[in-house]
C-alpha cells in the first residue's frame, strides 16, 4: 500500500511540473526608420507589421518568469518599464493573467488577458515622437 501511495504522489508531482509554464515579455520599439528588424524580433515582425504598420522593430528588453497560480511575477524590461503578471487560472491550453504595465511609477495598462502558448498578445504603449513602444506577452513551456 505504501508503494502505491509513493507512486501516486510521484506521478502527480511529475504531472504538475510537466505543465509548468512561463510568461515571456518583450519590450519593442516600432518605427519607420530605414534598416532591418532586430534578429530576436525577426519571427514576430510580420505579425507586428500587420497589427501596427511600422517598417522596423527593435527589441529593447526581454524577461521570462515562471508562472505560479496567484503569485505575482515582476518582469523588469529596462528603460524604466516593468510588467507584473499574476496567473489567475490555468489549464493545458490557456492561462488567464492579470497584467500591469508600468513606466517608472506610471501605470500604462492594467488588464486581464487569456494567453495560449505560442500566441502572442501585443499591447500598444506610449508614443515617443513618431515611434511607439509595444509590449509582447507570450506563454512559453
N, C-alpha and C positions, 0 to 999 in steps of 0.2 A: 504494500500500500504506500509506503514511504517513497519507493522508487517511482511509482505512478505520479505522486504529488510533485516530486522534483522534476520529472519530465514535463509535466503540465506547466509548471512555473517557468522552466527554461524555454519552452516553446512560446509562451506568452511574452516573455521578455524579448525573444528574437523577433517576434512579430511586431512588437511595439517599436523596436529600434529600426527595423526594416522600413517602417513607414515614416521615419524622421525626415523632415523637410526643412529647408532653409529659405529665407526671403533674401533676394538679391536686389539691391537698389543701385541704380546708375544715375549720376548727375551728368546731364548732357547740355551742351551749348549748341543752339541751332543758329546758323547764319547763312547769308547768301554770298559769302566771300568765295573767291576762286580757290580751288585746291581740292584735295581728296579728303574723304572721311577718315577718321582715325581707325586703325586696324581693329581695336576691340568693338567698335560700333559698326563695322562693315556689314555684318549679318543683319543688324537692325535697321540700317539706313533705308532700304526700300519701304519698310513699314512706317518709319518716321517721316519719310518724304511724302508718302501717301496721306498721312494724318496731318502734317504741318506744312508741307510745301517748300521747305527750305532746301538749299542745294548742298550744304555742308553741315556735318555733325561732328562734334568733338567731345570726347569723354573727359569730364572734369574731375570725377571722383567715382569710386565704386566701393561697396561694402556688402558683405554677406554675413548673416547671423542665423543660427539655428532657431527654429520656431518651437516654442513650448506653449501649450494651452494656458491662457491667462497670464503669460509672462511678457513683460514689456521689453522689447529689443530696441537698443539705441544704435543707429547706424550713422556715424559721423562721416559725411561725404566730403568734408573740406570746404574751403571758401565760405565758411560760416553757415553751411547748410547741414541740418540734422533731420533724420527721419526716425520717428518712433513707430514701431509696429507691434500690435498686440493681437495674437491669434485668439479669436473668439470661438470658432468652430472649425473642425477639420474632419474630412473623410478621405477616401482614397483618391477622389477626383478633384476635390475643391477645398480651398481654405478661405475662411472668412476672416479678414483682418481689419482691425481698427487702425487707421493710418493718420499720423500727424506729421506735417512737414513744416519745418521752421527755417527761417533765415535769420540768424542771430537770435533775437528774442521775439521776433515777429512770426506769428502763426500764419502760414500761407494757405494751408489746406488741412482740414480735419474731416475725415470721412470714413465710411466702412465700405470695403470692396471685397469682391469674391475673385480669387485668383486660382487658375488651374496651371499645373506645371507646363512650362514651355509657351505660355500665352501671356505676353507682357501687357501691362497696363501703363499707358503714358499719361502723365499729368502735366499740363501746361503751367509753368511757373511765371515768375516775373519777367517783364521785358527789360532788356538792358540796351538802350539805344534802339537799333533796328534788329537786335538779336533777342532770342528767347532762351530761358533756362527751362529744361524739361526733366522731369523725374520719370524713370522707368522702373517698374516693380515687376518681379517675376518670382516664381517658386522653383527652386532647384532641389534635386534629390541628391 
